[in-house]
Amino acid sequence: MKKNVGNSDRIFRFILGIVIALLGIVYQSWWGLIAILPIGTAFMRVCPAYFPFGISTDKSEEKK
């Protein structure tokens, strides 16, 4: 699968996921499980929501 998440986007997604997870723990809510989405897309470097719109924040693909 073609990677479409760049470095700054990955960092933002990872931090956002950690914050959501911590809020879920602090408030003892299962909504903290939503953190799986941004953390997962940060590690896989693929965002399925970007494909229909042709968005890519990965600059390494433009150099090729």
PDBQT receptor file of N, H, CA, C and O in Angstrom, charges set to zero:
ATOM      1  N   MET A   1       0.846  -1.172   0.000  1.00  0.00    +0.000 N 
ATOM      2  CA  MET A   1       0.000   0.000   0.000  1.00  0.00    +0.000 C 
ATOM      3  C   MET A   1       0.894   1.238   0.000  1.00  0.00    +0.000 C 
ATOM      4  O   MET A   1       1.896   1.291   0.712  1.00  0.00    +0.000 OA
ATOM      5  N   LYS A   2       0.528   2.211  -0.789  1.00  0.00    +0.000 N 
ATOM      6  H   LYS A   2      -0.286   2.168  -1.368  1.00  0.00    +0.000 HD
ATOM      7  CA  LYS A   2       1.322   3.428  -0.931  1.00  0.00    +0.000 C 
ATOM      8  C   LYS A   2       1.221   4.293   0.331  1.00  0.00    +0.000 C 
ATOM      9  O   LYS A   2       0.128   4.561   0.828  1.00  0.00    +0.000 OA
ATOM     10  N   LYS A   3       2.368   4.717   0.833  1.00  0.00    +0.000 N 
ATOM     11  H   LYS A   3       3.257   4.499   0.429  1.00  0.00    +0.000 HD
ATOM     12  CA  LYS A   3       2.404   5.543   2.043  1.00  0.00    +0.000 C 
ATOM     13  C   LYS A   3       1.989   6.965   1.698  1.00  0.00    +0.000 C 
ATOM     14  O   LYS A   3       2.425   7.518   0.689  1.00  0.00    +0.000 OA
ATOM     15  N   ASN A   4       1.138   7.558   2.544  1.00  0.00    +0.000 N 
ATOM     16  H   ASN A   4       0.784   7.109   3.364  1.00  0.00    +0.000 HD
ATOM     17  CA  ASN A   4       0.675   8.917   2.280  1.00  0.00    +0.000 C 
ATOM     18  C   ASN A   4       0.708   9.810   3.522  1.00  0.00    +0.000 C 
ATOM     19  O   ASN A   4       0.080  10.869   3.533  1.00  0.00    +0.000 OA
ATOM     20  N   VAL A   5       1.429   9.397   4.564  1.00  0.00    +0.000 N 
ATOM     21  H   VAL A   5       1.939   8.537   4.554  1.00  0.00    +0.000 HD
ATOM     22  CA  VAL A   5       1.534  10.185   5.790  1.00  0.00    +0.000 C 
ATOM     23  C   VAL A   5       2.994  10.579   5.982  1.00  0.00    +0.000 C 
ATOM     24  O   VAL A   5       3.863   9.717   6.114  1.00  0.00    +0.000 OA
ATOM     25  N   GLY A   6       3.261  11.882   5.995  1.00  0.00    +0.000 N 
ATOM     26  H   GLY A   6       2.555  12.582   5.888  1.00  0.00    +0.000 HD
ATOM     27  CA  GLY A   6       4.620  12.392   6.152  1.00  0.00    +0.000 C 
ATOM     28  C   GLY A   6       5.066  12.424   7.602  1.00  0.00    +0.000 C 
ATOM     29  O   GLY A   6       4.315  12.070   8.511  1.00  0.00    +0.000 OA
ATOM     30  N   ASN A   7       6.314  12.860   7.800  1.00  0.00    +0.000 N 
ATOM     31  H   ASN A   7       6.924  13.147   7.062  1.00  0.00    +0.000 HD
ATOM     32  CA  ASN A   7       6.911  12.848   9.139  1.00  0.00    +0.000 C 
ATOM     33  C   ASN A   7       6.193  13.763  10.124  1.00  0.00    +0.000 C 
ATOM     34  O   ASN A   7       5.889  13.340  11.240  1.00  0.00    +0.000 OA
ATOM     35  N   SER A   8       5.915  15.004   9.739  1.00  0.00    +0.000 N 
ATOM     36  H   SER A   8       6.162  15.347   8.833  1.00  0.00    +0.000 HD
ATOM     37  CA  SER A   8       5.244  15.915  10.675  1.00  0.00    +0.000 C 
ATOM     38  C   SER A   8       3.824  15.434  10.977  1.00  0.00    +0.000 C 
ATOM     39  O   SER A   8       3.343  15.569  12.102  1.00  0.00    +0.000 OA
ATOM     40  N   ASP A   9       3.164  14.876   9.976  1.00  0.00    +0.000 N 
ATOM     41  H   ASP A   9       3.555  14.766   9.062  1.00  0.00    +0.000 HD
ATOM     42  CA  ASP A   9       1.820  14.315  10.164  1.00  0.00    +0.000 C 
ATOM     43  C   ASP A   9       1.876  13.121  11.111  1.00  0.00    +0.000 C 
ATOM     44  O   ASP A   9       0.991  12.959  11.951  1.00  0.00    +0.000 OA
ATOM     45  N   ARG A  10       2.903  12.284  10.987  1.00  0.00    +0.000 N 
ATOM     46  H   ARG A  10       3.622  12.416  10.305  1.00  0.00    +0.000 HD
ATOM     47  CA  ARG A  10       3.070  11.126  11.869  1.00  0.00    +0.000 C 
ATOM     48  C   ARG A  10       3.247  11.562  13.318  1.00  0.00    +0.000 C 
ATOM     49  O   ARG A  10       2.627  11.001  14.222  1.00  0.00    +0.000 OA
ATOM     50  N   ILE A  11       4.091  12.560  13.536  1.00  0.00    +0.000 N 
ATOM     51  H   ILE A  11       4.595  13.016  12.802  1.00  0.00    +0.000 HD
ATOM     52  CA  ILE A  11       4.342  13.052  14.893  1.00  0.00    +0.000 C 
ATOM     53  C   ILE A  11       3.052  13.604  15.495  1.00  0.00    +0.000 C 
ATOM     54  O   ILE A  11       2.724  13.318  16.647  1.00  0.00    +0.000 OA
ATOM     55  N   PHE A  12       2.320  14.401  14.704  1.00  0.00    +0.000 N 
ATOM     56  H   PHE A  12       2.587  14.633  13.769  1.00  0.00    +0.000 HD
ATOM     57  CA  PHE A  12       1.063  14.975  15.187  1.00  0.00    +0.000 C 
ATOM     58  C   PHE A  12       0.062  13.877  15.536  1.00  0.00    +0.000 C 
ATOM     59  O   PHE A  12      -0.591  13.945  16.578  1.00  0.00    +0.000 OA
ATOM     60  N   ARG A  13      -0.064  12.876  14.684  1.00  0.00    +0.000 N 
ATOM     61  H   ARG A  13       0.467  12.821  13.838  1.00  0.00    +0.000 HD
ATOM     62  CA  ARG A  13      -1.005  11.780  14.928  1.00  0.00    +0.000 C 
ATOM     63  C   ARG A  13      -0.630  10.987  16.180  1.00  0.00    +0.000 C 
ATOM     64  O   ARG A  13      -1.497  10.611  16.969  1.00  0.00    +0.000 OA
ATOM     65  N   PHE A  14       0.675  10.736  16.356  1.00  0.00    +0.000 N 
ATOM     66  H   PHE A  14       1.380  11.042  15.715  1.00  0.00    +0.000 HD
ATOM     67  CA  PHE A  14       1.116   9.972  17.516  1.00  0.00    +0.000 C 
ATOM     68  C   PHE A  14       0.831  10.739  18.806  1.00  0.00    +0.000 C 
ATOM     69  O   PHE A  14       0.324  10.160  19.767  1.00  0.00    +0.000 OA
ATOM     70  N   ILE A  15       1.149  12.026  18.837  1.00  0.00    +0.000 N 
ATOM     71  H   ILE A  15       1.561  12.496  18.056  1.00  0.00    +0.000 HD
ATOM     72  CA  ILE A  15       0.889  12.842  20.029  1.00  0.00    +0.000 C 
ATOM     73  C   ILE A  15      -0.601  12.934  20.298  1.00  0.00    +0.000 C 
ATOM     74  O   ILE A  15      -1.028  12.829  21.448  1.00  0.00    +0.000 OA
ATOM     75  N   LEU A  16      -1.394  13.128  19.264  1.00  0.00    +0.000 N 
ATOM     76  H   LEU A  16      -1.048  13.213  18.329  1.00  0.00    +0.000 HD
ATOM     77  CA  LEU A  16      -2.849  13.190  19.423  1.00  0.00    +0.000 C 
ATOM     78  C   LEU A  16      -3.390  11.874  19.987  1.00  0.00    +0.000 C 
ATOM     79  O   LEU A  16      -4.262  11.882  20.855  1.00  0.00    +0.000 OA
ATOM     80  N   GLY A  17      -2.878  10.759  19.500  1.00  0.00    +0.000 N 
ATOM     81  H   GLY A  17      -2.169  10.752  18.795  1.00  0.00    +0.000 HD
ATOM     82  CA  GLY A  17      -3.306   9.455  20.002  1.00  0.00    +0.000 C 
ATOM     83  C   GLY A  17      -2.964   9.261  21.464  1.00  0.00    +0.000 C 
ATOM     84  O   GLY A  17      -3.771   8.728  22.226  1.00  0.00    +0.000 OA
ATOM     85  N   ILE A  18      -1.778   9.686  21.864  1.00  0.00    +0.000 N 
ATOM     86  H   ILE A  18      -1.122  10.119  21.246  1.00  0.00    +0.000 HD
ATOM     87  CA  ILE A  18      -1.372   9.575  23.272  1.00  0.00    +0.000 C 
ATOM     88  C   ILE A  18      -2.277  10.425  24.156  1.00  0.00    +0.000 C 
ATOM     89  O   ILE A  18      -2.698   9.991  25.228  1.00  0.00    +0.000 OA
ATOM     90  N   VAL A  19      -2.574  11.642  23.696  1.00  0.00    +0.000 N 
ATOM     91  H   VAL A  19      -2.233  11.994  22.825  1.00  0.00    +0.000 HD
ATOM     92  CA  VAL A  19      -3.444  12.534  24.480  1.00  0.00    +0.000 C 
ATOM     93  C   VAL A  19      -4.838  11.926  24.622  1.00  0.00    +0.000 C 
ATOM     94  O   VAL A  19      -5.407  11.939  25.713  1.00  0.00    +0.000 OA
ATOM     95  N   ILE A  20      -5.386  11.400  23.543  1.00  0.00    +0.000 N 
ATOM     96  H   ILE A  20      -4.923  11.390  22.657  1.00  0.00    +0.000 HD
ATOM     97  CA  ILE A  20      -6.712  10.779  23.604  1.00  0.00    +0.000 C 
ATOM     98  C   ILE A  20      -6.700   9.576  24.549  1.00  0.00    +0.000 C 
ATOM     99  O   ILE A  20      -7.627   9.396  25.339  1.00  0.00    +0.000 OA
ATOM    100  N   ALA A  21      -5.658   8.759  24.467  1.00  0.00    +0.000 N 
ATOM    101  H   ALA A  21      -4.906   8.905  23.824  1.00  0.00    +0.000 HD
ATOM    102  CA  ALA A  21      -5.556   7.589  25.347  1.00  0.00    +0.000 C 
ATOM    103  C   ALA A  21      -5.465   8.013  26.814  1.00  0.00    +0.000 C 
ATOM    104  O   ALA A  21      -6.118   7.425  27.675  1.00  0.00    +0.000 OA
ATOM    105  N   LEU A  22      -4.655   9.035  27.093  1.00  0.00    +0.000 N 
ATOM    106  H   LEU A  22      -4.124   9.513  26.393  1.00  0.00    +0.000 HD
ATOM    107  CA  LEU A  22      -4.530   9.508  28.474  1.00  0.00    +0.000 C 
ATOM    108  C   LEU A  22      -5.836  10.078  29.000  1.00  0.00    +0.000 C 
ATOM    109  O   LEU A  22      -6.187   9.861  30.159  1.00  0.00    +0.000 OA
ATOM    110  N   LEU A  23      -6.558  10.806  28.154  1.00  0.00    +0.000 N 
ATOM    111  H   LEU A  23      -6.273  10.982  27.212  1.00  0.00    +0.000 HD
ATOM    112  CA  LEU A  23      -7.862  11.328  28.583  1.00  0.00    +0.000 C 
ATOM    113  C   LEU A  23      -8.842  10.188  28.855  1.00  0.00    +0.000 C 
ATOM    114  O   LEU A  23      -9.642  10.260  29.787  1.00  0.00    +0.000 OA
ATOM    115  N   GLY A  24      -8.777   9.144  28.044  1.00  0.00    +0.000 N 
ATOM    116  H   GLY A  24      -8.128   9.085  27.287  1.00  0.00    +0.000 HD
ATOM    117  CA  GLY A  24      -9.626   7.975  28.275  1.00  0.00    +0.000 C 
ATOM    118  C   GLY A  24      -9.313   7.306  29.599  1.00  0.00    +0.000 C 
ATOM    119  O   GLY A  24     -10.212   6.834  30.294  1.00  0.00    +0.000 OA
ATOM    120  N   ILE A  25      -8.023   7.267  29.947  1.00  0.00    +0.000 N 
ATOM    121  H   ILE A  25      -7.293   7.650  29.382  1.00  0.00    +0.000 HD
ATOM    122  CA  ILE A  25      -7.620   6.663  31.221  1.00  0.00    +0.000 C 
ATOM    123  C   ILE A  25      -8.034   7.546  32.388  1.00  0.00    +0.000 C 
ATOM    124  O   ILE A  25      -8.576   7.058  33.380  1.00  0.00    +0.000 OA
ATOM    125  N   VAL A  26      -7.779   8.851  32.270  1.00  0.00    +0.000 N 
ATOM    126  H   VAL A  26      -7.339   9.248  31.464  1.00  0.00    +0.000 HD
ATOM    127  CA  VAL A  26      -8.098   9.783  33.356  1.00  0.00    +0.000 C 
ATOM    128  C   VAL A  26      -9.598   9.801  33.651  1.00  0.00    +0.000 C 
ATOM    129  O   VAL A  26     -10.014   9.780  34.809  1.00  0.00    +0.000 OA
ATOM    130  N   TYR A  27     -10.402   9.839  32.586  1.00  0.00    +0.000 N 
ATOM    131  H   TYR A  27     -10.064   9.856  31.645  1.00  0.00    +0.000 HD
ATOM    132  CA  TYR A  27     -11.854   9.899  32.770  1.00  0.00    +0.000 C 
ATOM    133  C   TYR A  27     -12.494   8.512  32.812  1.00  0.00    +0.000 C 
ATOM    134  O   TYR A  27     -13.718   8.394  32.876  1.00  0.00    +0.000 OA
ATOM    135  N   GLN A  28     -11.681   7.478  32.777  1.00  0.00    +0.000 N 
ATOM    136  H   GLN A  28     -10.687   7.574  32.725  1.00  0.00    +0.000 HD
ATOM    137  CA  GLN A  28     -12.140   6.093  32.832  1.00  0.00    +0.000 C 
ATOM    138  C   GLN A  28     -13.266   5.840  31.832  1.00  0.00    +0.000 C 
ATOM    139  O   GLN A  28     -14.346   5.355  32.171  1.00  0.00    +0.000 OA
ATOM    140  N   SER A  29     -12.960   6.192  30.583  1.00  0.00    +0.000 N 
ATOM    141  H   SER A  29     -12.083   6.586  30.307  1.00  0.00    +0.000 HD
ATOM    142  CA  SER A  29     -13.939   6.058  29.511  1.00  0.00    +0.000 C 
ATOM    143  C   SER A  29     -13.388   5.152  28.416  1.00  0.00    +0.000 C 
ATOM    144  O   SER A  29     -12.197   5.193  28.108  1.00  0.00    +0.000 OA
ATOM    145  N   TRP A  30     -14.240   4.351  27.842  1.00  0.00    +0.000 N 
ATOM    146  H   TRP A  30     -15.208   4.318  28.091  1.00  0.00    +0.000 HD
ATOM    147  CA  TRP A  30     -13.827   3.495  26.746  1.00  0.00    +0.000 C 
ATOM    148  C   TRP A  30     -13.580   4.299  25.481  1.00  0.00    +0.000 C 
ATOM    149  O   TRP A  30     -13.033   3.761  24.518  1.00  0.00    +0.000 OA
ATOM    150  N   TRP A  31     -13.962   5.556  25.451  1.00  0.00    +0.000 N 
ATOM    151  H   TRP A  31     -14.406   5.992  26.233  1.00  0.00    +0.000 HD
ATOM    152  CA  TRP A  31     -13.712   6.425  24.295  1.00  0.00    +0.000 C 
ATOM    153  C   TRP A  31     -12.214   6.596  24.054  1.00  0.00    +0.000 C 
ATOM    154  O   TRP A  31     -11.808   6.991  22.960  1.00  0.00    +0.000 OA
ATOM    155  N   GLY A  32     -11.405   6.311  25.039  1.00  0.00    +0.000 N 
ATOM    156  H   GLY A  32     -11.734   5.990  25.927  1.00  0.00    +0.000 HD
ATOM    157  CA  GLY A  32      -9.953   6.370  24.873  1.00  0.00    +0.000 C 
ATOM    158  C   GLY A  32      -9.438   5.367  23.851  1.00  0.00    +0.000 C 
ATOM    159  O   GLY A  32      -8.322   5.508  23.350  1.00  0.00    +0.000 OA
ATOM    160  N   LEU A  33     -10.238   4.360  23.540  1.00  0.00    +0.000 N 
ATOM    161  H   LEU A  33     -11.144   4.245  23.947  1.00  0.00    +0.000 HD
ATOM    162  CA  LEU A  33      -9.845   3.384  22.524  1.00  0.00    +0.000 C 
ATOM    163  C   LEU A  33      -9.761   3.992  21.129  1.00  0.00    +0.000 C 
ATOM    164  O   LEU A  33      -9.145   3.417  20.232  1.00  0.00    +0.000 OA
ATOM    165  N   ILE A  34     -10.379   5.148  20.950  1.00  0.00    +0.000 N 
ATOM    166  H   ILE A  34     -10.879   5.615  21.679  1.00  0.00    +0.000 HD
ATOM    167  CA  ILE A  34     -10.297   5.835  19.658  1.00  0.00    +0.000 C 
ATOM    168  C   ILE A  34      -8.843   6.190  19.349  1.00  0.00    +0.000 C 
ATOM    169  O   ILE A  34      -8.500   6.423  18.190  1.00  0.00    +0.000 OA
ATOM    170  N   ALA A  35      -8.002   6.233  20.352  1.00  0.00    +0.000 N 
ATOM    171  H   ALA A  35      -8.281   6.044  21.293  1.00  0.00    +0.000 HD
ATOM    172  CA  ALA A  35      -6.578   6.546  20.170  1.00  0.00    +0.000 C 
ATOM    173  C   ALA A  35      -5.892   5.529  19.259  1.00  0.00    +0.000 C 
ATOM    174  O   ALA A  35      -4.830   5.811  18.704  1.00  0.00    +0.000 OA
ATOM    175  N   ILE A  36      -6.486   4.368  19.104  1.00  0.00    +0.000 N 
ATOM    176  H   ILE A  36      -7.349   4.139  19.555  1.00  0.00    +0.000 HD
ATOM    177  CA  ILE A  36      -5.906   3.346  18.232  1.00  0.00    +0.000 C 
ATOM    178  C   ILE A  36      -5.809   3.854  16.792  1.00  0.00    +0.000 C 
ATOM    179  O   ILE A  36      -4.852   3.527  16.089  1.00  0.00    +0.000 OA
ATOM    180  N   LEU A  37      -6.768   4.636  16.352  1.00  0.00    +0.000 N 
ATOM    181  H   LEU A  37      -7.545   4.901  16.923  1.00  0.00    +0.000 HD
ATOM    182  CA  LEU A  37      -6.781   5.117  14.968  1.00  0.00    +0.000 C 
ATOM    183  C   LEU A  37      -5.597   6.029  14.640  1.00  0.00    +0.000 C 
ATOM    184  O   LEU A  37      -4.846   5.723  13.714  1.00  0.00    +0.000 OA
ATOM    185  N   PRO A  38      -5.399   7.139  15.363  1.00  0.00    +0.000 N 
ATOM    186  CA  PRO A  38      -4.255   7.983  14.992  1.00  0.00    +0.000 C 
ATOM    187  C   PRO A  38      -2.906   7.318  15.245  1.00  0.00    +0.000 C 
ATOM    188  O   PRO A  38      -1.963   7.537  14.485  1.00  0.00    +0.000 OA
ATOM    189  N   ILE A  39      -2.796   6.517  16.288  1.00  0.00    +0.000 N 
ATOM    190  H   ILE A  39      -3.562   6.339  16.906  1.00  0.00    +0.000 HD
ATOM    191  CA  ILE A  39      -1.527   5.839  16.549  1.00  0.00    +0.000 C 
ATOM    192  C   ILE A  39      -1.262   4.780  15.469  1.00  0.00    +0.000 C 
ATOM    193  O   ILE A  39      -0.131   4.630  15.006  1.00  0.00    +0.000 OA
ATOM    194  N   GLY A  40      -2.280   4.068  15.083  1.00  0.00    +0.000 N 
ATOM    195  H   GLY A  40      -3.199   4.189  15.459  1.00  0.00    +0.000 HD
ATOM    196  CA  GLY A  40      -2.134   3.056  14.030  1.00  0.00    +0.000 C 
ATOM    197  C   GLY A  40      -1.754   3.652  12.686  1.00  0.00    +0.000 C 
ATOM    198  O   GLY A  40      -0.889   3.118  11.992  1.00  0.00    +0.000 OA
ATOM    199  N   THR A  41      -2.392   4.749  12.314  1.00  0.00    +0.000 N 
ATOM    200  H   THR A  41      -3.095   5.182  12.878  1.00  0.00    +0.000 HD
ATOM    201  CA  THR A  41      -2.055   5.390  11.042  1.00  0.00    +0.000 C 
ATOM    202  C   THR A  41      -0.664   6.021  11.099  1.00  0.00    +0.000 C 
ATOM    203  O   THR A  41       0.009   6.125  10.073  1.00  0.00    +0.000 OA
ATOM    204  N   ALA A  42      -0.232   6.438  12.276  1.00  0.00    +0.000 N 
ATOM    205  H   ALA A  42      -0.778   6.353  13.109  1.00  0.00    +0.000 HD
ATOM    206  CA  ALA A  42       1.117   6.991  12.406  1.00  0.00    +0.000 C 
ATOM    207  C   ALA A  42       2.161   5.905  12.197  1.00  0.00    +0.000 C 
ATOM    208  O   ALA A  42       3.171   6.139  11.532  1.00  0.00    +0.000 OA
ATOM    209  N   PHE A  43       1.931   4.720  12.757  1.00  0.00    +0.000 N 
ATOM    210  H   PHE A  43       1.111   4.530  13.297  1.00  0.00    +0.000 HD
ATOM    211  CA  PHE A  43       2.903   3.636  12.612  1.00  0.00    +0.000 C 
ATOM    212  C   PHE A  43       2.891   3.026  11.213  1.00  0.00    +0.000 C 
ATOM    213  O   PHE A  43       3.946   2.673  10.685  1.00  0.00    +0.000 OA
ATOM    214  N   MET A  44       1.716   2.898  10.610  1.00  0.00    +0.000 N 
ATOM    215  H   MET A  44       0.859   3.184  11.039  1.00  0.00    +0.000 HD
ATOM    216  CA  MET A  44       1.628   2.293   9.285  1.00  0.00    +0.000 C 
ATOM    217  C   MET A  44       1.961   3.290   8.168  1.00  0.00    +0.000 C 
ATOM    218  O   MET A  44       2.270   2.889   7.046  1.00  0.00    +0.000 OA
ATOM    219  N   ARG A  45       1.897   4.569   8.476  1.00  0.00    +0.000 N 
ATOM    220  H   ARG A  45       1.646   4.895   9.387  1.00  0.00    +0.000 HD
ATOM    221  CA  ARG A  45       2.148   5.657   7.528  1.00  0.00    +0.000 C 
ATOM    222  C   ARG A  45       1.137   5.652   6.378  1.00  0.00    +0.000 C 
ATOM    223  O   ARG A  45       1.438   6.107   5.274  1.00  0.00    +0.000 OA
ATOM    224  N   VAL A  46      -0.054   5.136   6.648  1.00  0.00    +0.000 N 
ATOM    225  H   VAL A  46      -0.298   4.767   7.544  1.00  0.00    +0.000 HD
ATOM    226  CA  VAL A  46      -1.119   5.092   5.648  1.00  0.00    +0.000 C 
ATOM    227  C   VAL A  46      -2.407   5.570   6.292  1.00  0.00    +0.000 C 
ATOM    228  O   VAL A  46      -2.820   5.057   7.332  1.00  0.00    +0.000 OA
ATOM    229  N   CYS A  47      -3.041   6.559   5.665  1.00  0.00    +0.000 N 
ATOM    230  H   CYS A  47      -2.705   6.975   4.820  1.00  0.00    +0.000 HD
ATOM    231  CA  CYS A  47      -4.338   7.043   6.138  1.00  0.00    +0.000 C 
ATOM    232  C   CYS A  47      -5.378   6.741   5.061  1.00  0.00    +0.000 C 
ATOM    233  O   CYS A  47      -5.353   7.353   3.994  1.00  0.00    +0.000 OA
ATOM    234  N   PRO A  48      -6.286   5.812   5.325  1.00  0.00    +0.000 N 
ATOM    235  CA  PRO A  48      -7.289   5.466   4.321  1.00  0.00    +0.000 C 
ATOM    236  C   PRO A  48      -8.182   6.637   3.925  1.00  0.00    +0.000 C 
ATOM    237  O   PRO A  48      -8.699   6.658   2.808  1.00  0.00    +0.000 OA
ATOM    238  N   ALA A  49      -8.375   7.598   4.801  1.00  0.00    +0.000 N 
ATOM    239  H   ALA A  49      -7.956   7.580   5.708  1.00  0.00    +0.000 HD
ATOM    240  CA  ALA A  49      -9.221   8.744   4.488  1.00  0.00    +0.000 C 
ATOM    241  C   ALA A  49      -8.566   9.677   3.472  1.00  0.00    +0.000 C 
ATOM    242  O   ALA A  49      -9.260  10.471   2.837  1.00  0.00    +0.000 OA
ATOM    243  N   TYR A  50      -7.262   9.600   3.309  1.00  0.00    +0.000 N 
ATOM    244  H   TYR A  50      -6.699   8.955   3.825  1.00  0.00    +0.000 HD
ATOM    245  CA  TYR A  50      -6.555  10.444   2.339  1.00  0.00    +0.000 C 
ATOM    246  C   TYR A  50      -6.717   9.941   0.905  1.00  0.00    +0.000 C 
ATOM    247  O   TYR A  50      -6.677  10.745  -0.027  1.00  0.00    +0.000 OA
ATOM    248  N   PHE A  51      -6.900   8.632   0.701  1.00  0.00    +0.000 N 
ATOM    249  H   PHE A  51      -6.933   7.979   1.458  1.00  0.00    +0.000 HD
ATOM    250  CA  PHE A  51      -6.933   8.059  -0.641  1.00  0.00    +0.000 C 
ATOM    251  C   PHE A  51      -8.035   8.621  -1.540  1.00  0.00    +0.000 C 
ATOM    252  O   PHE A  51      -7.737   8.966  -2.684  1.00  0.00    +0.000 OA
ATOM    253  N   PRO A  52      -9.287   8.734  -1.095  1.00  0.00    +0.000 N 
ATOM    254  CA  PRO A  52     -10.324   9.246  -2.004  1.00  0.00    +0.000 C 
ATOM    255  C   PRO A  52     -10.071  10.685  -2.470  1.00  0.00    +0.000 C 
ATOM    256  O   PRO A  52     -10.528  11.085  -3.541  1.00  0.00    +0.000 OA
ATOM    257  N   PHE A  53      -9.348  11.448  -1.669  1.00  0.00    +0.000 N 
ATOM    258  H   PHE A  53      -8.976  11.123  -0.800  1.00  0.00    +0.000 HD
ATOM    259  CA  PHE A  53      -9.108  12.844  -1.999  1.00  0.00    +0.000 C 
ATOM    260  C   PHE A  53      -7.743  13.068  -2.648  1.00  0.00    +0.000 C 
ATOM    261  O   PHE A  53      -7.429  14.187  -3.053  1.00  0.00    +0.000 OA
ATOM    262  N   GLY A  54      -6.937  12.022  -2.749  1.00  0.00    +0.000 N 
ATOM    263  H   GLY A  54      -7.193  11.113  -2.419  1.00  0.00    +0.000 HD
ATOM    264  CA  GLY A  54      -5.627  12.128  -3.361  1.00  0.00    +0.000 C 
ATOM    265  C   GLY A  54      -4.628  12.930  -2.538  1.00  0.00    +0.000 C 
ATOM    266  O   GLY A  54      -3.688  13.503  -3.089  1.00  0.00    +0.000 OA
ATOM    267  N   ILE A  55      -4.822  12.976  -1.233  1.00  0.00    +0.000 N 
ATOM    268  H   ILE A  55      -5.586  12.510  -0.785  1.00  0.00    +0.000 HD
ATOM    269  CA  ILE A  55      -3.954  13.743  -0.346  1.00  0.00    +0.000 C 
ATOM    270  C   ILE A  55      -2.754  12.885   0.054  1.00  0.00    +0.000 C 
ATOM    271  O   ILE A  55      -2.887  11.691   0.321  1.00  0.00    +0.000 OA
ATOM    272  N   SER A  56      -1.584  13.517   0.088  1.00  0.00    +0.000 N 
ATOM    273  H   SER A  56      -1.476  14.487  -0.129  1.00  0.00    +0.000 HD
ATOM    274  CA  SER A  56      -0.390  12.847   0.577  1.00  0.00    +0.000 C 
ATOM    275  C   SER A  56       0.506  13.886   1.231  1.00  0.00    +0.000 C 
ATOM    276  O   SER A  56       0.861  14.887   0.609  1.00  0.00    +0.000 OA
ATOM    277  N   THR A  57       0.870  13.650   2.487  1.00  0.00    +0.000 N 
ATOM    278  H   THR A  57       0.581  12.837   2.993  1.00  0.00    +0.000 HD
ATOM    279  CA  THR A  57       1.790  14.555   3.178  1.00  0.00    +0.000 C 
ATOM    280  C   THR A  57       3.196  13.972   3.195  1.00  0.00    +0.000 C 
ATOM    281  O   THR A  57       4.102  14.538   3.806  1.00  0.00    +0.000 OA
ATOM    282  N   ASP A  58       3.376  12.839   2.521  1.00  0.00    +0.000 N 
ATOM    283  H   ASP A  58       2.640  12.379   2.024  1.00  0.00    +0.000 HD
ATOM    284  CA  ASP A  58       4.684  12.189   2.454  1.00  0.00    +0.000 C 
ATOM    285  C   ASP A  58       5.493  12.823   1.329  1.00  0.00    +0.000 C 
ATOM    286  O   ASP A  58       5.180  12.642   0.152  1.00  0.00    +0.000 OA
ATOM    287  N   LYS A  59       6.526  13.561   1.691  1.00  0.00    +0.000 N 
ATOM    288  H   LYS A  59       6.781  13.708   2.647  1.00  0.00    +0.000 HD
ATOM    289  CA  LYS A  59       7.345  14.280   0.719  1.00  0.00    +0.000 C 
ATOM    290  C   LYS A  59       8.324  13.359   0.010  1.00  0.00    +0.000 C 
ATOM    291  O   LYS A  59       8.818  13.721  -1.057  1.00  0.00    +0.000 OA
ATOM    292  N   SER A  60       8.626  12.195   0.547  1.00  0.00    +0.000 N 
ATOM    293  H   SER A  60       8.224  11.901   1.414  1.00  0.00    +0.000 HD
ATOM    294  CA  SER A  60       9.580  11.291  -0.096  1.00  0.00    +0.000 C 
ATOM    295  C   SER A  60       9.044  10.748  -1.421  1.00  0.00    +0.000 C 
ATOM    296  O   SER A  60       9.832  10.419  -2.307  1.00  0.00    +0.000 OA
ATOM    297  N   GLU A  61       7.740  10.649  -1.572  1.00  0.00    +0.000 N 
ATOM    298  H   GLU A  61       7.100  10.916  -0.852  1.00  0.00    +0.000 HD
ATOM    299  CA  GLU A  61       7.148  10.170  -2.815  1.00  0.00    +0.000 C 
ATOM    300  C   GLU A  61       7.306  11.172  -3.950  1.00  0.00    +0.000 C 
ATOM    301  O   GLU A  61       7.369  10.778  -5.114  1.00  0.00    +0.000 OA
ATOM    302  N   GLU A  62       7.371  12.471  -3.626  1.00  0.00    +0.000 N 
ATOM    303  H   GLU A  62       7.319  12.790  -2.680  1.00  0.00    +0.000 HD
ATOM    304  CA  GLU A  62       7.478  13.509  -4.653  1.00  0.00    +0.000 C 
ATOM    305  C   GLU A  62       8.872  13.559  -5.248  1.00  0.00    +0.000 C 
ATOM    306  O   GLU A  62       9.036  14.001  -6.385  1.00  0.00    +0.000 OA
ATOM    307  N   LYS A  63       9.888  13.116  -4.505  1.00  0.00    +0.000 N 
ATOM    308  H   LYS A  63       9.755  12.758  -3.581  1.00  0.00    +0.000 HD
ATOM    309  CA  LYS A  63      11.269  13.168  -4.971  1.00  0.00    +0.000 C 
ATOM    310  C   LYS A  63      11.586  12.095  -5.998  1.00  0.00    +0.000 C 
ATOM    311  O   LYS A  63      12.548  12.236  -6.753  1.00  0.00    +0.000 OA
ATOM    312  N   LYS A  64      10.802  11.029  -6.046  1.00  0.00    +0.000 N 
ATOM    313  H   LYS A  64      10.020  10.915  -5.433  1.00  0.00    +0.000 HD
ATOM    314  CA  LYS A  64      11.075   9.899  -6.935  1.00  0.00    +0.000 C 
ATOM    315  C   LYS A  64      10.656  10.189  -8.359  1.00  0.00    +0.000 C 
ATOM    316  O   LYS A  64      10.817   9.340  -9.235  1.00  0.00    +0.000 OA
TER     317      LYS A  64
